Amino acid sequence: MDMKKQKPTLLILAAGMGSRYGSLKQMDAFGPNGETIIDYSIYDAIQAGFGKVVFIVREEFLDKMKEVFNPKLEGKIKVDYALQSYDLSPFGISENIERAKPWGTAHAVLSAHDKINEPFCVINADDFYGSDAFEKMAEFLNQEVTDNNFSLVGYQLDNTLSEHGYVSRGVCQVDDNGNLETITERTKIYCANAAGGESKVMYEEEDEEHEINPESRVSMNFWGFTPHVFKITQELFQTFAHENKDNPKAEFFIPLVADHLVKSGQAQFKVLPTSSKWFGVTYKEDKPVVQSSINELIEKGAYPEKLF
């Protein structure tokens, strides 16, 4: 079967804890009619031509997610669910490893391995990515993706900052062909006012401040794959779980998989640059900013006032 003849799937990582935010932000209302951030992502995905959405959830939220999303999406896009749990037996691991929290984003993706047979992209539930990003990803998944040519959306760093605290970003080094060379996690990025009122983007590392180019491309966890990535991810996860069985906070992140694929020459990642402004709710204080940004987009005609 030619994968490129199938409509791509949107995989939404919705199993997170929301620890810094203080509640289950995946279900929080941001739009004028109670729309969640996920609703805007799904709307953009439908407009861009995606054929299915798969939610990764924890079992205790499954019924609530179905209650909220199934009625509004019926007839608009196919919907399915995958569970992220502590049971490692589906991934060929017989050990019972005690955990304080789920295993991370790459493990979450792996949890959907039996739900997806077509090119797909991965996004966070609590990030607003913008229609341009979905259009670029859909075009890539329909035209260019192969088992060794994957992608990620690259946002301009200064389009992704919060006014209310530090943010963590995967800063991308991109080669002359637009492919990812390295991705470096910077955990304390913020805007600082320099002398003369000029604003600079800085990051902290080992208590030292460093300036960073505000136009750097960063990953906001918006990745494009074929199902081939599941096999590779499972092999890497088996090793990771074994090596971290005594580290209950270790997390298996998507960039770890990407880094391995790039360094081993098994795949390249095309960085799809987007002009979209990213909105996110890392902190409670971010919510009014996101609501105001969405209202602006509605006023400009980018979204209908009532999505579904």
GIQUISUL-V65364 format. One record per run of one state. SS is the DSSP state (helix for helix, strand for strand, loop for the rest). FROM is the first residue (numbers start at 1). TO is the last residue. Records with the same first field share a line. If there is no record, write none. Layout:
SS->FROM-TO, FROM-TO
//
This chain:
loop->1-2, 6-8, 14-24, 28-36, 49-51, 58-58, 74-77, 84-88, 92-104, 111-119, 125-126, 129-130, 144-145, 147-148, 160-166, 175-178, 194-194, 198-198, 206-207, 212-216, 226-227, 244-253, 265-267, 274-278, 281-283, 300-308
helix->3-5, 25-27, 37-48, 59-73, 89-91, 105-110, 131-143, 157-159, 195-197, 228-243, 254-264, 284-299
strand->9-13, 52-57, 78-83, 120-124, 127-128, 146-146, 149-156, 167-174, 179-193, 199-205, 208-211, 217-225, 268-273, 279-280
//
